[in-house]
């Protein structure tokens, strides 16, 4: 992985903390909208992490592919991943 490991780790730990908070909210039978808002906030963090990782993939793995065939394969992988994200 070529993404900024410290940034990715920090964001993932924040998301993990939010998930723990959401679980506690569910266990405490908190208001549905409040829980939903926290879920959306966690999804936003995970999306930021994914963007960081995919951007690094594009800048390093795809750009530094040694052959045209390898580069095409990396581009296809990225396109498939984006297709799953945007479905």
N, C-alpha and C positions, 0 to 999 in steps of 0.2 A: 504494500500500500504506500503510495507516494503522498497522500494527504498529510496535512499538518497534524501529527499524532497528538500533540498537546491539546489543540483546539478540538479535535474529534473526541478525545477522551473527556474533556471538560463538558462538552455538549451532551455526550452520552450519560455521564454521571448526573447531569442536571435532569435529563429525561427520566433516568431511573428514580431520582428523588421525587419527581412529579408523579410517576407511576405509584410509588409507595404512598404518596399523599392521596391519590385517587382511590387506591384500595381502602385506605382509612376512611375516606369520605363515604364509600359504599358501605363499609361495615357500620358506620355511624348513621346510615340511612339519611344522608344529607340530601338537599334539594337537587332534583334531577338536572336542572339547567346549570347549576354550579358545577356539577360533576362533568357535564358535557363540555363546558367551557375549559375545564382543566384538561380534558382529553384533547380538545383542539389545540391547546397550548403545547401539549406534549407532542402531538403530531407535527406542529410547526417546527419544533426543535429537531425532531427526527428528519424532517424534510431538509433542514439546513445541513445536517450531518451528511445526508445522502448527496446533496448538491456539492458539498466540499469534496467528498470522495470521488464523485463522478467528474468534477472539474479537474481534479488532480490526475485522474485516469486519462482524460482527454489530453491534458498538457504533457503528460509524461509517457504513459504506456502507448497511446496511439501515435503521438508525435515522434517518439523515439523508436518505433518499430523498424526493424532492420530491412525488411523487404516489403514490396508492395502487397504481396499476399498476406503477410502478417498484419500489415496496417489495415487491409480490407477486413480481415477477420476481427480485429479489435473494433473497427467501426461498426460491423454487423452486431457484435456483442453489445455495444453501446446503444445502437438503434433498438435492439430487442429489449434492453433494460428500460429505455425511455418509453417504449410501447407499453410495457407493464405498468410503469408509473402513471402514464397518461390515459389509461383505459377507463 
